[in-house]
Amino acid sequence: MLTVDLVRRGAARHATRTAVVCGDQSLTFGEVDAAANRIAHVLAGLGVARGGRVGLLIGNGLWSVPVDFGCVKAGAVRVPLNVRLAADEQARMLAATGVRLLVHDVAQAGRAAELASRLDGLVLASLGPAPQADALDLLAEMARASAADPRVPAAASDPVLVIYTSGTTGVLKAVVHTQASWAAITANVLANLVSPGRDSVMLHAASLIHASGTFVLPYWLRGGCAAVLPGFDPQTYLDDVARYRATEINLVPTMLGMLVTSGAAERADVSRLRTAFYGASPMPRPVLEQALGLWGHRLVQYYGQTEAPLAIAVLDADDHRDPSLLGTCGHPSVDAEVAVTSQDGTPVAAGEVGEVRVRAPFGMAGYHEAPGLNAETITADGWIRTRDLARTDDRGYLTLVDRSSDMIITGGYNVYPREVEEALLGHPAVTGAAVVGAPDDTWVEAVTAFVTLHPGVSTSEDELRQAVRTRLAGYKVPKTVRVVDAIPVSPVGKVLRRALRDPLWPPGPAAGPGTGRPG
């Protein structure tokens, strides 16, 4: 099954139903499909042929879904840019992927013009009138284009998306998904996470270019609605849950943490809410327990990565009733082969730490023009090496330990930052924690912690270190605990340990054997 076929099927089946709502505006399935066809014709007129790259610099809005579908109908490859990145990063992404046309919204017109000044020949198309006199207004061009499906030929191996991910390593990687793998992501969501109906409404506050966007096509197929917010505002988000009568929401842990700690979750009307999905980064146990206390067993966790979205493993609502499972990321998805292995690919025994590998139809085709990285990441028999360290129990539930690149080796012992962070987050004064390795003349690496505290609350370094000591072995206790105003996170809410670790290390070769520091 191809992605473009799924778009056509949903449009044909649910033409008159509301597909997208944004503020006071809405589009039916038929209107979205017609707009996508018109966009595809405009792209073709601008020289975008099958396989051509189209950059997208747009925030969440009414036209997010039609633009995505229009690229699919045109046979084009979407290259979405996170609007929060610096111009230098965005320019490198566009140049590396050969983008010649950049679609942007009016809010990003200034940045788009800056990128055009840096990249010779970059054509801009704005979703509405732009300040630049020579800018093409895509919405105006759409009004003059045909609404007929262009029926561009498509094959399973055709790329439909090149999306950048740096994980937590700081190295930008361009993940390629195809007509087949993106359709398989839709099947994965439907088989493992949700079975939406025509009364279903998914509220999108997180960027649609990340995990939230993978829910769009499953709901489209089943006649569900996408309610799109321009962003996440913890003060108004739960009001929007009630306003749009959302049946499902998707949150990263930092978002859920804001709702719980601010008290907003206590006051919210979630009577229509069936499921609150969460994923993208580890969930602090105290936040999860608070959310379960407030919302009952509506929570479902997914574990995946850009290379294999959305769900490599799932901790479903019933699993959340078992306290012993709350530290896990769930059971492998029904459509994925998941293995925990040693470096040479040999499976390790239950309870032992190894690297997670996945083989599934929703896995990426590879990284864009990166043969060396592809050889390191994808094995000859099709397994994707996730670089995540985990263990399984005798029931097959997967517990993530950490990223292999984040592991600390101190005095010859392995320390996984996540378990130290969980111990620190168990202290009532702590709201956030990140643990890294710092250079040490004796131990090679010293466990070093950064924490944020509740407003107006204080505690001592000794007290925080003791909180870890009561739960973990002595060599895992931080040598230093530093109180900071904020923990750096990526645009999708992942803790950027690298941003804290790198300044601690002198420039030059890596300090510890096998540690790969500071990179």
N, C-alpha and C positions, 0 to 999 in steps of 0.2 A: 504494500500500500504506500502511495506517495502522499506527501504533505498537501500538495495542490489538490489532490482528489478529496481529501478530508474537508478542505475549505469549500469545495463545490458541493459536497454532500450536505453539510450543515446548512448552507444557503438555500439549497433546493427544498430541504425538509421543513425549515422554520422561517420561511421568507418574511412572513408578516409579523413575527414576534419581535420584541425589543431585544437587541443583542448587546448594545453598549449604552451606558448612561454615564454622563459626566456633568456634574452640576445640574443645571436645568435643561441640558441638551441630551438628545438621545438619537440613536440610529437603529433601524430594524436590521434583521439579517439581510434582507434584500437590499437595503440601502448601503450596508457595509460592502456587500459583494459587488454592487454596481460601482461604488466608489473605488474598490480595489481594481476592478476592470479598467476604469478610467485612468487610474494612476499607472497601471501597467502600460496603457497606450501612450501616456505622456512620457514615461521612461523610455519606451522604444523610440519615440520621436526625438529624444535627447541623445540617442545613440547607445542606450543600454541594451545590449544583446544578451542572449542566454549565457549565463556564467559571468556577466558583468557585475562589478562591485558597486554597491550603493551605500555610502556612508549615511548614518542616521544620528543626528544630534538633536534629539527631541525628548522632552520630559513626558510624563504621563498626561494624556489628554484625549479628547474625543477622537482624534485622527490616528492615535497610536496603532489601533488594530487594523483599520483600512490600509495604512501605509505598509505595515508588515505583510498583509495579505496581497497588496498590490505588487510588492517585490516578488512574492512567491508566484503570482500569476504571470509576471514578466519573465520568469526564469532567472531573476537577478539574485545576487548573493548579498544579504544584509550584513553590514559591518556597523553595529551599534556602538556609539561612544558614550561612556558615562559622562554626564554633564558636569560632574564634580571634579573631573581630572583637569590637570593643567594643560595649557595650549601646547606646550612642548610634547607632552605625552600623546595628546590627540593627533598632532601633526605626524608623529612617528607612526602611529597606528594606520593613518590614512595612506601614508607613503608606502609602508611595508606591504599593504594589501592591494595596492594599485587602484585605490578609489579615485574616480574622476568626477563623480557627482555626489554632492552632499546635500541631503534633505535636512532642513532644520526648522524648528518652530520660531515664532517671532521673538520669544524670550532669549533665544540663543543667536539672534542675528548678529550681534557684535562679535561674538566668538567665531561665528562662521566666517565673517568678513576677515577676521584676523588669520584664520586658517587659509583662506583663499589667497591672502597676501603672501603666505609662506610657501604655498604649493602651486607651482605653475600649472595652469590649465584646469584647476579645480573649479567646477561649475556649481553654483549654489541654487537651490530651489527651496523657497520658503513656504511654510504652511500659513499663508496669509500675506498681506502686504508687508514688505520689509523696508527698513529705512533706506537701504541702498537703491538708487534709482534704476540700476541695471539688473536688480535681482529678479529672478523668475518667480512669479506667484503660482505655486503648484495648485492651490485651490481654484484659482481663476482658469488655469489651463485645464484642469479636470472638467470644469463646466462645459468646455468646448470639445471634449474627447468622447469617443464612443463608449457606451456602457456594455458593449458586447464582450464576452469572454474572449481574450486574444488566443487562447488555446496554444500557447507556446509549448513545443514538445518538451517532455521531461523524462528523466530516467532516475532510477533509485539512487545512483551514485552521484547525481548532480548536487553540488553544494547549495545550501539555502541560507547558511549562516556562518559567519566567521566572527567569533566573539572572544574578546580578550579577557584573560584571567591572569592574575599574578599570584593567586593563592595567598600565602603569607610570606613568600620568599622574596618578593620585590622584582622578580624576573617576569616580564610580560610575555605571555604565550597566547597565540591566536588559535583557538579551538575551532575546528571545522565540523559542522553537522550537515547532513545531507537530507535529500527528500525522504529517504528511508529511515534514517535515524531520528529525524524530528517527528515523523509519524509514529515511530516506535515509542517515543517519549509520551505521546498522547495515550497510547495503549497502556503504557506503564502506569500513568496517573490513574486511568480508569480501572485498572486491574488491582491496584494496591492501595490507593488513597481515597478515592471518592467516586460515587456513582451519581452524578448530578441528574436532576430532572428539569422539566420546564419551569418549575417554580423556584429553581436554585439561583442564587445571586452570590457571586464571588466578589468580595470587596478588595480592590487592588490599591494599596497605598505605597508599597515598596515598588521600586522601578520595574517596569514591565520588560526591561531588557535582561533581567535576572530571573530568579526562580519563580516569581509571581507570574511572569509571562508564560511559563509553561502550562499554567492552568487554563489559558484562554481557549486553546483549541479543543480540549476535552469538553468544556462547557458549551462551546460552539456546536459540537457534534450532537449534544443532547438537548439543545434548546435552552440552555441556561444563559444568564445575563452576566456581563462583566460591568461592574460599577467601578469607575476609575476615578481615583483621587489624584490631585497634582503632587501629593507627597504625604508624609506622615507627620501629623501634628498630635502629640499625646493629649493635648487639651480638648481637641474636637473629634478625634478619631472614633471614639466609642459612640458619640452622638451620631456620626455618619453610619455606624453599624446599624443603629435603629432607623435612621432616616432612609437608608436604601434597603431596609429589611433584608440585610445580608444573612444568608444561611451558612456561608463559609468565609473565613478570613485566613490570611497568611501573614505570619509575623516572623521576624528574626528575633533571637533572644533579647537583644538590646531593646527592641520595641516593646516586647512583652514586659521586660523589666521596668521600663518607664511607666507603663500602664499600672503595674502592680504597686510600685513604690510611691507613685503620686496619689494613690487612692482612687484614681479614675475607674479602675476595674470594679471597685466595690459599688459604685453608684450606677454602673451601666445597666441598661436594659438589653439583655442578651436572650430574650425569650424566644426569638426566631433562630438564634444561632445554633447550628448543629455541630459544627467542627471548627476548631481553631488549629490550623496547621502551623508548625514551627520547624525551623531547620536553619541551615547555612553556617552555623557555628555552635559550639557547645552551650548547652543550657545550664546555668547555675542551679544546683539542686534547691536552694532556698526559694528562688523565683518560681520554679516549677511547682513546688509544694504550695506556695501561696496561691498561684493561679488555679491549681486543682481545688483548693479550698473555696475559692470564690466562684468558679465556673463549673465545678463538677467535672465529670469525665467527658469533656468535649475536646480534649487536646489529643492531637496526633502528630508524632514527630517523623520527619523523613531525613534520611542521611544520603547525600549524593554529592556530586561535584560537577563543575561545568563540563568536564570530560565525559561524565555519565549521569546526566540528570534524568528524572528528578530523584527517583528513589532507588538507591542500591539496597537500602534496608528501611523498614518501617516499624515504629513502635506505635501500635494502634490504640484506640480508646480503651479497649478492654485491658491491654497490657499496662496501661496507666493505673489500673486498680491494684496492681501488685507492686508494693514498695521496693521489692528486691530488683525490679526491672527498671526503675526510674533512672539509674545511672547508665543504662545501655542506650544504644541507638536503634535497637529493634532487631527483628528477624529478617533475613534476606528476602528481597522481593521475589514474587513467584516467577517472574520472567528474567531473573538474573542468576548467573552462577557467581558465587562469592567464595573466595578462599582466603585464608590467612596463612601466609607462607614465610619461609626464611628468604634470604636474599637470592638464593638460587632457584626459588620457586617451589621448594619442597614444603608441603603443608605441615604446619606445626600442630602439636597436640592441643586439645582444649585446655584453656587456662594459660597457655604460653603466649607471649607477645610476638607478633609477626606483622608483616605488611599486608594490607588489604589489597586483593586483586579482584577485578570484576570482568566478566565476559557477558555481554548482553547486547541485544539488538539496538538498544538506545545509546550505546557507546559511540564516542566520536569517531570520525574517519581518521583523525590525526591532527597534528598541529600544522598550521599553514607554513609551507616552505621551511621546515625544520627537520630534515632527515635525521640528524644526530639525536635530537630530542625525541623524535618518534621511535627511534631504535631503542632508546633507554626506557621509554614509557610503555610501548606496545610490544608484547612478546610475539614470537613467530606464529604461535597458535592462537593469537587474538586476545590475550588477557591484557587489560589495562592496569598498570601499576599505579595505585592511587597515591603512594607515598604516605598514607595514613598508617599509623601503628595501632593495632587492636588485639584483643583476645576474644575468643568465643567461650561460652559455657557449654555444659553437656546438653542443653536444649537448643543450641545453635544461635542464641542471642549474641549479638556483636557489641562489644564495649570498646569504644575508641580510647586509646591511651594518649596519643599525640601525633603530630607530624614528625616524620623521621628527621627533617631538617631542624626541628626545635628541640630534639632530645639533648639533655645536658649530661656530660660525662664528668663526674667529679670524683677524684681519687679512685678511678677505675670502675665506679658504680654508675649505672644508668639512672637518671632521674627524668621523669616525664613531667613537664611543667604543669600540665592540666591537673594532675592529682594534687600538686602543691597549691594551685589556685583554688581548687575546690575546698581544701582545708582552710585556706584564708577566708574564703567567702562564707564559711560556717561561723565566723566571728560576727557578732551582732553589729559591730561598728563598721564593717567593711561592705562597700557597695560594688567594688570592682577590683580585680586583681590580674596581674600579668607577671609571669615568672620567666626569667632568662638566665643564661650563663654569662658570667663576667670572668675576665682573665684572673688567674690566681697562681702565684709562684709555687705554692705547695700542692694544691689540688687540681691544677690545670684550669678547671672551671669552678667558679663559686656560684652556688644557687643564690640568685638575687631577685627580690620581689619588689614590685611597684603596686601600690594599693590606693584606692580612693575611699573616702569615708563619708558617712552620712553627715549632712550639714549640722554644724554645732556639736558634733561628737568628736571626742579625742580618745586616743589610746596610745600605748607605748610600743616601741619596737619589740621590747622583751615580751610583752603580752601577746603580740601577734606571732612571734616565733614560738612561744609556748603553745599557742593554739594549734600550730602545725605539729609540734613535737608530740602532743597528746594523740595524734591520729596517724602519724607517719614515722618511719625510721629516722634516726638522728641525722644520717647523711643527706636526707631530703629537706631538712630544716634550713630555711634561707639564712645565709651568713649576714645578709643585709636586707632590711625592709625599708623602702622609701615611700613616704606619703606624697602623692601627686594630685593635681587638680583634675586630671582626666587621663584615661587610658586611651592611647591612639587606636582607632579602628578603621577598617577599610570601608568603602561606600556600601558594602553589604553587611556591615556589622561584625566582621571578623577582627579579633584582636591582632594588631600589627606588632608582634613581639620584636620583629626586626628593627622597628623604629626605636625601640627601647634598648635593644642589645647592641646595635652597631656603634653608638657613641661610646660604649664602654671598652671597645676593643681598639688597639692602635692600628693605624693603617699598615698594610703589608700582608705577608702570608698568614694563613690561618694559624691560630695559636695552639690548638690541641690536636693530637693525633686522631684523625678520623672525624673531627667535629665540624669541619667545614666553616669555622668561624673566620671572619665575621659574616661571610656571605651565606 
